[in-house]
Amino acid sequence: MTNKADKFIQLSKQSEAAADHGIDDLFEVGVIVGAHGIRGDVTTKNLSDVPGRLRHLKQAFLLSPQRDRMHRVSLNTRPHKGQWIVHIEGIEDRDSAIAHKGWLLAITRAQAEPLPRGYIFVRDLIGLQVIDDQLGLIGKIKDVLTDREQNVYVVDREGKPDVLIPVVKAFIKSIEIADGMIKVSLPDGLLDVYDG
């Protein structure tokens, strides 16, 4: 028996653009949080820093929650109570809409809003080496926590506890995307806190 989400995937167009854009090349801008009505509309939470990001979005990629399936879709959006009601081509009834809860809407870099000078996409930081001016290589950025007053880099240190580095000028000396590194000057004893 095929579930509604799998049925949609079987019926949806296999976009040639999906081959051109790997999942790692996409920016997640919305997540489906539920169904709205009986005609397949979905309620979608905006994940973008741009408040009205979904307003004019007509084409996007629909990603499975595991990010292992991706399809280009056409859609129509409208704001509703702080979230967005989205009609996605191919999702035509409530059951199919419910089956897509947790699925993501994603866009290409070309569709993303231009960043102000001095800003960097979080995804461009992931995987950069973190190098301290005294200690050398600390590890690699595995996440950036943006849900607090001050952004925080989560640094993976293979075999050791992750280190959290607040993104403040006193600690972050330079971000060199082209060279794949972030140069830092950590306060004495910070790593000792994590190494116990």
C-alpha positions as CSV (number, residue, x, y, z in Angstrom):
1,M,0.0,0.0,0.0
2,T,1.3,3.4,-1.0
3,N,1.0,6.3,1.4
4,K,-0.1,9.7,0.2
5,A,3.3,11.3,0.3
6,D,4.8,8.5,-1.8
7,K,1.9,8.7,-4.2
8,F,2.6,12.4,-4.7
9,I,6.3,11.7,-5.4
10,Q,5.4,9.0,-7.9
11,L,3.0,11.5,-9.7
12,S,5.2,14.5,-9.4
13,K,7.4,15.6,-12.3
14,Q,11.0,14.4,-11.9
15,S,12.6,17.8,-12.5
16,E,15.7,18.0,-14.6
17,A,16.6,20.8,-12.2
18,A,16.8,18.4,-9.3
19,A,19.8,16.9,-11.0
20,D,21.4,20.3,-11.3
21,H,20.9,21.2,-7.6
22,G,22.0,18.8,-4.9
23,I,20.2,19.0,-1.6
24,D,23.3,20.6,0.0
25,D,23.0,23.5,-2.6
26,L,19.5,24.5,-1.3
27,F,18.3,26.9,1.3
28,E,15.4,25.7,3.5
29,V,12.8,28.5,3.7
30,G,9.7,26.8,5.1
31,V,8.5,23.7,6.8
32,I,5.0,22.2,6.4
33,V,3.4,22.1,9.9
34,G,-0.1,20.8,8.9
35,A,-3.0,20.8,6.5
36,H,-5.3,23.7,5.9
37,G,-8.8,22.9,4.5
38,I,-9.8,20.0,2.3
39,R,-8.2,21.0,-1.1
40,G,-4.6,20.1,-0.3
41,D,-3.4,23.5,1.1
42,V,-0.7,23.2,3.8
43,T,0.2,25.5,6.7
44,T,3.8,26.4,6.4
45,K,6.2,28.0,9.0
46,N,8.7,30.5,7.5
47,L,12.3,29.4,8.3
48,S,13.9,32.3,6.6
49,D,15.4,35.4,8.2
50,V,13.4,37.3,5.6
51,P,9.9,37.7,7.1
52,G,7.9,37.8,3.9
53,R,10.2,35.3,2.1
54,L,7.3,33.0,1.0
55,R,5.1,35.8,-0.3
56,H,6.2,35.8,-3.9
57,L,7.6,32.3,-4.1
58,K,6.2,30.5,-7.2
59,Q,8.8,27.7,-7.6
60,A,10.6,25.8,-4.9
61,F,11.9,22.3,-4.1
62,L,9.9,20.1,-1.9
63,L,12.3,18.1,0.4
64,S,11.4,15.0,2.5
65,P,12.1,15.4,6.2
66,Q,15.0,13.0,5.8
67,R,16.3,15.2,2.9
68,D,16.6,12.1,0.7
69,R,13.9,13.0,-1.8
70,M,13.6,16.3,-3.7
71,H,11.2,17.6,-6.4
72,R,10.7,20.9,-8.0
73,V,7.2,22.2,-7.5
74,S,5.0,25.2,-8.4
75,L,3.1,26.8,-5.6
76,N,0.9,29.7,-4.5
77,T,1.2,31.3,-1.1
78,R,-0.7,33.7,1.2
79,P,-0.1,34.8,4.8
80,H,-2.3,33.5,7.5
81,K,-2.0,34.1,11.3
82,G,1.8,34.5,11.3
83,Q,2.4,31.6,9.1
84,W,1.7,30.8,5.4
85,I,-1.0,28.9,3.6
86,V,0.7,27.2,0.6
87,H,-0.9,25.3,-2.3
88,I,1.6,23.0,-3.8
89,E,1.0,21.6,-7.3
90,G,0.3,17.9,-6.9
91,I,-1.0,18.0,-3.3
92,E,-4.7,18.1,-4.0
93,D,-6.5,16.8,-1.0
94,R,-6.3,17.0,2.8
95,D,-4.9,13.4,3.2
96,S,-2.0,14.2,1.0
97,A,-1.4,17.5,2.8
98,I,-1.3,15.7,6.2
99,A,1.1,13.2,4.7
100,H,3.5,16.0,3.9
101,K,3.8,17.4,7.5
102,G,7.5,17.9,8.2
103,W,8.4,18.3,4.5
104,L,10.5,21.4,3.6
105,L,10.3,24.1,1.0
106,A,13.7,25.0,-0.3
107,I,15.1,27.5,-2.8
108,T,18.3,27.8,-4.8
109,R,21.0,30.3,-4.0
110,A,19.9,32.3,-7.1
111,Q,16.4,32.6,-5.5
112,A,17.8,33.8,-2.2
113,E,17.6,37.4,-1.1
114,P,20.9,39.2,-1.6
115,L,22.7,39.6,1.7
116,P,23.8,43.0,3.1
117,R,27.5,43.7,3.0
118,G,29.4,41.8,5.7
119,Y,26.7,39.1,6.1
120,I,27.3,35.4,5.3
121,F,24.8,32.6,4.7
122,V,24.9,30.2,7.7
123,R,25.3,27.2,5.2
124,D,28.5,28.7,3.9
125,L,30.0,28.5,7.5
126,I,29.3,24.8,7.9
127,G,32.4,22.7,7.5
128,L,34.9,25.6,7.9
129,Q,38.0,24.9,10.0
130,V,38.2,26.9,13.2
131,I,41.8,27.9,13.9
132,D,42.9,29.6,17.1
133,D,45.9,32.0,16.9
134,Q,47.5,30.2,19.9
135,L,46.2,26.7,19.8
136,G,45.9,26.0,16.1
137,L,43.2,23.8,14.7
138,I,40.2,23.5,17.1
139,G,37.8,21.7,14.8
140,K,35.1,22.3,12.2
141,I,31.9,24.3,12.3
142,K,29.0,21.9,12.4
143,D,26.2,24.3,13.3
144,V,25.4,27.9,14.0
145,L,22.9,28.6,16.8
146,T,20.8,31.6,15.7
147,D,17.9,31.2,18.1
148,R,19.5,33.2,20.9
149,E,20.5,36.8,21.6
150,Q,24.1,36.1,20.3
151,N,24.8,33.7,17.5
152,V,27.0,30.8,18.6
153,Y,29.3,28.5,16.5
154,V,29.1,24.8,17.3
155,V,32.5,23.4,16.7
156,D,33.0,19.6,16.2
157,R,36.3,18.4,17.6
158,E,36.5,14.8,16.5
159,G,36.4,12.5,19.5
160,K,36.0,15.4,22.0
161,P,33.0,17.4,23.2
162,D,31.7,20.1,20.9
163,V,32.8,23.6,21.7
164,L,30.4,26.6,21.7
165,I,32.0,29.8,20.5
166,P,29.9,33.0,20.8
167,V,30.1,35.1,17.6
168,V,31.6,38.3,19.0
169,K,34.4,40.5,17.6
170,A,36.6,39.7,20.6
171,F,36.8,36.0,19.6
172,I,36.2,36.0,15.8
173,K,39.2,37.5,14.0
174,S,38.4,36.7,10.4
175,I,36.1,34.5,8.3
176,E,37.8,33.3,5.1
177,I,35.2,31.4,3.1
178,A,37.5,30.9,0.1
179,D,40.3,29.4,2.3
180,G,37.8,27.3,4.3
181,M,38.6,28.7,7.7
182,I,37.6,31.0,10.6
183,K,40.4,32.5,12.6
184,V,39.6,32.9,16.3
185,S,41.3,34.1,19.5
186,L,39.7,32.1,22.3
187,P,39.9,33.2,25.9
188,D,42.4,31.2,28.0
189,G,40.7,28.2,29.6
190,L,37.7,28.0,27.3
191,L,38.6,24.6,25.9
192,D,39.3,23.4,29.5
193,V,35.7,23.9,30.4
194,Y,34.7,21.3,27.7
195,D,37.5,18.9,28.3
196,G,36.9,18.8,32.0
